[in-house]
Amino acid sequence: MRVDPTKALRQMQQRQEQMMQELAGKTVEVTVGGGTLRIVMTGQQEVKELTIAPEVVDPADVEMLQDLILAAFNEALERSRDMAEEQMRSLLGGLGIPGLR
């Protein structure tokens, strides 16, 4: 059975648009520092929320707060990318193109 490349490309573009819309509505949430810092990021790597507990805002130890923010952001980014990657695998597998799963 032959696959029409034009039809497959059109179908892939439609699914990609759908996937991007779905990823915009999905979020990952990460907490670090025993829950003192929380970040929420969409599947499109947009930070939607950052919450910092007042007790970690110490003017004498700004470096700790910076480290917490970096740790939370990087973990949220990794989880968001993993979510997008999984969605892409699902998209490619659903096209019915041999060799793509």
Sequence and secondary structure as in RCSB ss.txt:
>XXXX:A:sequence
MRVDPTKALRQMQQRQEQMMQELAGKTVEVTVGGGTLRIVMTGQQEVKELTIAPEVVDPADVEMLQDLILAAFNE
ALERSRDMAEEQMRSLLGGLGIPGLR
>XXXX:A:secstr
    HHHHHHHHHHHHHHHHHHHHH EEEEEETTTTEEEEEETTS EEEEEE GGG  GGGHHHHHHHHHHHHHH
HHHHHHHHHHHHHHHHHHTTT TT  
